[in-house]
Amino acid sequence: GEYHLIAVGKAASSMSLGALSVLKDQIATGLVITKHDHTEDELRNYKNITTMESDHPVPGEPSLVAGKALVDFVENAPQDARFLVLFSGGASSLMEVLADGMSLEKLAQLNKVLLSPK
């Protein structure tokens, strides 16, 4: 059957290419979210795959755009959709959906604190 591909992380582009090389036409649609300048040129040849580049290691406005795109991708998939989900390092800053009461500034500051050496 068909799969809808979701790949997020610094290695999302290469992981997606690996999945596409094996599953070929079984990938109906895809959303790939990776770090700026990490999309492999070959992936851009797939018209059924949307690629987005976002902020890493600290989330920024592109992270919010990517988070919304991911929610929309899942919500707009067919009711009986099967997903192939691939995550690698960096996913936590590349896509964000803010909780009530959380601002992007607060999230970025928290992220910076967590990244700082003790």
C-alpha positions in Angstrom: 0.0 0.0 0.0 0.9 3.7 0.0 2.7 5.6 2.7 2.8 9.2 3.7 6.4 10.1 4.6 7.3 12.3 7.5 11.0 12.9 8.1 12.3 15.4 10.6 15.9 16.1 11.8 19.3 16.9 10.5 19.4 13.6 8.6 15.8 13.9 7.3 16.9 14.4 3.7 19.2 11.4 3.5 16.7 9.2 5.5 14.0 10.2 3.0 16.1 9.4 0.0 16.8 6.0 1.6 13.1 5.3 2.1 12.3 6.5 -1.4 14.9 4.2 -2.9 13.3 1.2 -1.3 9.6 2.1 -1.4 9.6 4.0 -4.6 6.0 4.6 -5.8 4.6 3.5 -2.5 5.4 6.9 -1.0 2.3 8.9 -2.0 3.3 12.2 -0.3 5.9 13.4 2.0 7.0 16.2 4.3 10.7 16.6 5.1 11.8 19.1 7.7 15.6 19.6 8.1 18.2 22.1 9.1 19.0 25.0 6.8 21.3 23.9 4.0 20.8 20.2 4.7 18.4 19.3 1.9 20.1 17.1 -0.7 19.5 18.2 -4.3 18.2 14.8 -5.4 15.3 15.1 -2.9 14.1 18.3 -4.7 13.3 16.1 -7.8 10.4 14.4 -6.0 7.3 16.4 -6.8 5.3 14.6 -4.2 7.7 15.5 -1.4 7.6 18.9 0.3 10.9 19.9 1.9 11.3 22.6 4.5 14.4 24.0 6.2 14.2 25.3 9.7 16.3 26.5 12.7 18.7 24.5 14.7 19.8 24.2 17.5 17.5 27.0 18.8 14.0 27.1 17.5 12.9 30.2 15.6 10.0 31.4 13.5 10.7 28.8 10.8 10.3 26.1 13.5 6.7 27.4 14.1 6.0 27.4 10.4 7.3 23.8 10.1 5.3 22.7 13.1 2.1 24.0 11.6 3.0 22.4 8.3 3.4 19.0 10.0 0.0 19.3 11.8 -1.7 20.3 8.6 0.0 17.4 6.7 -1.3 14.9 9.2 -4.8 16.4 9.4 -5.1 16.6 5.6 -4.0 13.0 5.0 -6.7 10.5 4.1 -8.6 8.9 7.1 -7.0 5.6 6.5 -3.5 6.9 5.8 -0.4 4.9 6.8 2.6 7.0 7.8 6.3 6.2 7.7 7.8 8.5 10.3 11.6 9.1 10.5 13.2 11.2 13.2 16.9 12.0 13.7 18.8 14.4 15.9 17.6 18.0 15.8 13.9 17.3 15.4 13.0 19.0 18.7 14.1 22.5 17.4 13.2 22.1 13.8 9.4 21.9 14.3 7.5 23.5 17.1 3.9 23.9 18.2 3.7 26.2 21.2 1.7 25.2 24.2 -0.8 27.7 25.6 1.1 30.4 27.5 4.4 29.6 25.9 6.1 32.2 23.6 8.7 31.5 21.0 11.1 33.8 23.0 10.5 31.7 26.2 11.0 28.5 24.3 14.2 29.7 22.7 15.6 30.9 26.1 14.8 27.6 27.7 16.5 25.8 24.8 19.6 27.9 25.2 19.7 27.1 28.9 19.4 23.4 28.2 22.1 23.6 25.6 24.6 25.4 27.8 27.3 23.5 29.6 26.8 23.0 33.3 
